[in-house]
Amino acid sequence: MPLTTTKQRSQLILKIFLCQMLSAAVIAGGFLAVRDGLAGTSFLMGALCAVLPHSLFTWYVFRFRGDLQPDLVLKSIYRGETLKFLLLVLLVAAVLKHLAVVYWIFFCGLVFAFILQAVLPILINYDNWD
């Protein structure tokens, strides 16, 4: 059964966001325990730089129902992807310029969040597999 109501889509987006943040916080806690606070903060900042633009993108794109307003969905995908990319670039630039981070751990957090963005919707929405 497809997600037909806005409430169902919003709940799925929120569930994916919370899973991403929880898993990023757990791994950042691991870096905090193994190394130091700077490593944990670096990983968490990297994950946040990817999770926040993606959450904005999913909310922006899934505002409309595709079967009723296909032209608005297509326009919102293009605009949402542009906003996501620009926000990602601005967040990464701001973190790298203004915060003290361990670069390789920061980019590990960024890549980790990108991998979660690809995998979590499939795992969470398994009851809608047809």
Secondary structure, DSSP 4 states (H G I P E B T S, - for coil): ----SHHHHHHHHHHHHHHHHHHHHHHHHHHHHHS-HHHHHHHHHHHHHHHHHHHHHHHHHTTS-TTT-HHHHHHHHHHHHHHHHHHHHHHHHHHHHHS---HHHHHHHHHHHHHHHHHHHHHHTGGG--
